[in-house]
Structures are given as structure tokens and as C-alpha cells.
Amino acid sequence: IISFYTNLYSYDNHFEQNELISLVVPLVITLKDNNMLTNLPTFKEVKDARFHKDGSSAPGLDRFGGNFY
């Protein structure tokens, strides 16, 4: 029974990447921008973001305000 439903609701993804997709779909983001977005932030960037945070700001998703950090 388990095998039957596993096969019934499973999907085999047989995607083959070909060059046609890259010819039809234009590039939305440049290689330079992609590298900038995927790089880890530097220590200075993290430090600047932390020390320029308003201590009396409203809590974020973690429910801690700026003074906590």
C-alpha cells in the first residue's frame, strides 16, 4: 500500500538543461551584481550595520530591539 501511494504521488523530474533556454530568456541580473549579492558581508559591513542601528527602534522578527544587540 505504501509503495502504491508513494509511486502515485511522486514525480520524476527529468529536466535537461539546454542552451535554448539561455537564448530565449534574457539575463535579468548581471554577473557583477550576482557576485555582489552572493558574497558574504565583510566584518566592517556587519560592524557598521550594527553600530548604526537605532537602539530605540521597534523589535524585528526576533522580537529584540536595537538596544539588545
ZISUL-V780456 format. One line per field, one symbol per residue. psi: psi as a letter, one per 40 degrees, with the letter a starting at -180 (. if undefined). A space follows every 10 residues. Layout:
psi->???
This chain:
psi->ddddddddei hhhghhhied ddddhihdii dddddddeii iidddddddd eehhdeiiia deehiddd.
